[in-house]
Amino acid sequence: MRALLLLSLLSLPLHADVLELRDGKKLSGKVSEKGGVYQIKIEGETLTFNQGEVSRWIRKPKELTGEADSLIAEAKKIYLSASELDDEMAMDR
């Protein structure tokens, strides 16, 4: 479950803002806010949400990914170590 969440967050465009809605949906695009109304432009289409519909506006996607970079690097090291062990075991057979 945690890996699925991480992968979905990493698939968000890194240059875009993210609007997190109260129903849990996350939308990425160019966000603006005027008078308690949020507008997000996604692929040329502009969507509008009242302030009550928005949980938060994330201006830096790094806020979503958190420690993802270090966790991915650690996972790569573990994978490479395991694949080396597998290669050594195959050679011993």
PLY file of the C-alpha trace (Angstrom):
ply
format ascii 1.0
element vertex 93
property float x
property float y
property float z
element edge 92
property int vertex1
property int vertex2
end_header
0.00 0.00 0.00
2.78 2.41 0.94
4.66 1.61 -2.28
1.53 2.22 -4.35
1.04 5.61 -2.72
4.69 6.47 -3.31
4.49 5.50 -6.98
1.31 7.52 -7.51
2.91 10.57 -5.91
6.05 10.22 -7.97
3.98 10.17 -11.13
2.77 13.72 -10.48
4.45 16.35 -12.60
7.26 17.90 -10.57
6.72 21.42 -11.90
3.01 21.62 -11.03
1.12 22.63 -7.93
-1.18 20.08 -6.31
-4.67 20.68 -4.97
-5.73 18.08 -2.46
-9.51 17.95 -2.22
-11.47 17.02 0.88
-12.68 13.83 -0.84
-9.04 12.70 -1.10
-8.47 13.41 -4.79
-5.22 15.10 -5.80
-5.11 17.28 -8.89
-1.89 18.66 -10.36
-1.64 21.73 -12.54
-1.28 25.50 -12.35
-3.25 26.71 -9.32
-4.50 30.19 -8.50
-6.70 31.43 -5.64
-8.97 34.45 -5.69
-11.55 35.34 -3.09
-11.86 31.89 -1.54
-12.12 30.14 -4.91
-9.36 27.92 -6.27
-8.79 27.47 -9.98
-6.55 24.79 -11.40
-5.57 24.58 -15.04
-5.08 20.99 -16.20
-4.22 20.25 -19.84
-5.82 23.48 -21.05
-9.01 23.03 -19.01
-9.73 25.18 -15.95
-11.53 23.62 -12.97
-12.93 25.73 -10.12
-13.37 24.67 -6.49
-14.79 26.50 -3.48
-12.50 26.89 -0.49
-14.58 24.33 1.44
-13.83 21.66 -1.18
-10.05 22.05 -0.89
-8.08 20.39 1.88
-4.74 22.00 0.97
-2.74 23.62 -1.81
0.70 22.09 -2.18
3.07 24.43 -3.95
6.10 22.16 -3.71
5.57 18.50 -4.73
8.52 17.56 -2.48
6.02 18.02 0.38
4.21 14.95 -0.99
7.18 12.74 -1.71
8.98 13.42 1.56
11.80 10.92 1.95
11.11 9.20 -1.37
14.54 9.90 -2.86
16.42 8.35 0.05
14.02 5.39 0.24
14.43 4.71 -3.48
18.23 4.85 -3.17
18.11 2.44 -0.23
15.82 0.06 -2.15
18.21 0.09 -5.13
21.14 -0.84 -2.87
19.19 -3.74 -1.35
18.11 -4.94 -4.80
21.65 -4.83 -6.18
22.98 -6.66 -3.14
20.32 -9.36 -3.50
20.95 -9.77 -7.23
24.70 -10.18 -6.58
23.95 -12.92 -4.04
21.69 -14.61 -6.58
24.46 -14.49 -9.20
26.97 -16.00 -6.74
24.57 -18.81 -5.86
24.02 -19.59 -9.56
27.79 -19.80 -10.14
28.19 -22.25 -7.20
25.73 -24.72 -8.69
0 1
1 2
2 3
3 4
4 5
5 6
6 7
7 8
8 9
9 10
10 11
11 12
12 13
13 14
14 15
15 16
16 17
17 18
18 19
19 20
20 21
21 22
22 23
23 24
24 25
25 26
26 27
27 28
28 29
29 30
30 31
31 32
32 33
33 34
34 35
35 36
36 37
37 38
38 39
39 40
40 41
41 42
42 43
43 44
44 45
45 46
46 47
47 48
48 49
49 50
50 51
51 52
52 53
53 54
54 55
55 56
56 57
57 58
58 59
59 60
60 61
61 62
62 63
63 64
64 65
65 66
66 67
67 68
68 69
69 70
70 71
71 72
72 73
73 74
74 75
75 76
76 77
77 78
78 79
79 80
80 81
81 82
82 83
83 84
84 85
85 86
86 87
87 88
88 89
89 90
90 91
91 92
